[in-house]
Amino acid sequence: MTRKRKYIIGILLIIIWFTFLLTDFCLAKANRSPVFAIPIVVYKDGGSTEYYGLGYKVIKYANLTVEKGIEVRKIDFGTWFVKFSPVIN
């Protein structure tokens, strides 16, 4: 493989990764579940879920209520080192 071809493949991989990251970030800001991250941990607190992507993590906090059913409270976006910390009311 030539040096130019390796360079082009590297740039394409970076663009694809950035597209995944940006898409899931925008969905998290809109309080929606990510598309490209995989659900790894589901908590028994009403459906809170940790999603892992390529170098990032999305945490969806949910509560189970009698009136509304499953209610998404907030969604956090960060690195793999972000800890699950539900808001206690």
Secondary structure, DSSP 8 states (H G I E B T S, - for coil): --HHHHHHHHHHHHHHHHHHHHHHHHHHHTT---SSSEEEEE-TTTS-EEEE-SS-EEEEEEEEETTTEEEEEEEEEE-TT--------
